[in-house]
Amino acid sequence: MITGPGGVPHAVMAQGRRRIVTAILEDWLVQDRWWTEDPVDRHYFELVVEPGRRVVVFRDERRDEWLTHDPALAAPAARARAQGPRDVPARPAPRPARPGDGTIRRAG
């Protein structure tokens, strides 16, 4: 993942090629399971990347990494392990600003 100011995605690596983000359709925060030993703190982005493909990626704030449910965007080692709709690592990116608190809310 290649990000700009504030951690907004500008490009993704897909199948070994850099794909420019042409639009951000939506972004949202999911903060859940705070009462457990494995809470969720994610910032999702629905993107359009060259040449017009829609993808969803998210920043896992607790693990400090970008992930996707789409194995085609995953790093090669993770893509080989991915089976089904698991979270698989995307390319590393600089740490964006932390989202505010709340359970589920629209970002932006």
N, C-alpha and C positions, 0 to 999 in steps of 0.2 A: 504494500500500500504506500502510495506517495501522497502526503498530505500537505496542506497549506496552513496559513495562520488559523489558530483555533482548532486544529485537528480535522478540518474538513477535507474529505478525499478529493484529490485532483487526478489521480491515475491509479490503475490497478495492474498487476501483472497477471496475465491469463495465458496459459499454455506457452510460457516462455516469452511472451510479447507484452510490451507496455501498451495498455489501452487507456486512452484519455477519457476522463469523465466529462460527458457533454451536458449532463443535467443531473441535478439532485431532485428527485420527485418528492421525497418525503424523508424526514428523520424523526426519531422518537427515542425516548429513554425507557428502559425497563429496569426497575430497582425492586427486587422481590426477595423473598426468603431471608430477610434480614435477621430473623429470629433463629436461624439454623447455623451450623458450622460451615455451610457452603452457600453464602448469599449470592445473589445475582445483581450485577451493576453493569449494564450494557447501554451503549449508544448505537442505535441502528441507523443505517442509511439505505434508502432504496435509490439506486443509481441507474443512469443510462450511460453505457460506455460504448466507445467506437466498436463496431459500426452500427450501433442502435440496439445492442443487447441490454436487457434489464437484469440487474443483479442486486442482491441484498447482502451487505457486509455489516459487521458490527465491531465495535471496540469493546473488549472485555477489560474494564478498568481494574478489576481485581487481579487478573493475570498479566496485565500490561501488554496486551497484544491484540492484533486485528484478527478476526475470524470470519468465516462464511459457512453457510450450509451447502454451498455449491462446490463440489469437488473440482470442477474445471478451473476455479480460481485459486485453489489451494496450492501451497508450496509442494514441490514434487514428492518429498518424503511423506507428507501428510496425505497427499492425493493417493499414494499407493496403499495407505492404511484405511482410507475412508470407505465406509460401506454404509449406504443409506444417508439419512438426513442428520448426521452428526455435525458437531462443530469442528471444523478443520481449520488450521492456521492459514491465514493469508500472509502476504509478505509483511515483514516488520515495518514499523513507522515510528516517527517521533511521538512522544506522549502528548496528547492534546490536553486542553484544560479540562478539569473534572466537572461533570455535570452537577447541577444542584440536587437538593434532596427531593423526595417525593416517591410515590410508588410507581405509577405509570403516567407519563405526561408527555405532551408534545414539546419538542425542543425547538429552539429557534427564536 
